Amino acid sequence: MESIGTRAFVFLTGCFVYSLLEISSRGFTHWTMTLTGGLILTILYEMFTHLKKVPLWQKCILGSLIITAVEFTVGVTVNIIFGWNVWNYSDMPLNILGQICLPFTVLWFFLCIPAAFVCNAIQNRLK
């Protein structure tokens, strides 16, 4: 069983890495996305470390669906309900309410590949 310290480290790593990715790609981030990045890496960590025998490509499909679901939930909350306009995918193809879109779901699939290696390295290092 993983310790609370390990989960906190994973969460903070997700906060930091996602914020860096977003700042490098669009020039800024929002605190809600920092927390979302931490939540997502924590969920992915649990998935990657518990599904050891599942092929990587299947874990990446599941991971991209998890990320998309979290993104949709956070997007509806912060963008539609609270009206904070953190992001808007309305101009992207195959979007739903401007909160998620197929191109980003595909991107999440590919980002799950290095995430799997990061999660594995954290688990091996902090055992």
Secondary structure, 3 states (H helix, E strand, C coil): CCCHHHHHHHHHHHHHHHHHHHHHHHCCCCHHHHHHHHHHHHHHHHHHHHCCCCCHHHHHHHHHHHHHHHHHHHHHHHHHHCCCCCCCCCCCCCEECCCEEHHHHHHHHHHHHHHHHHHHHHHHHCC
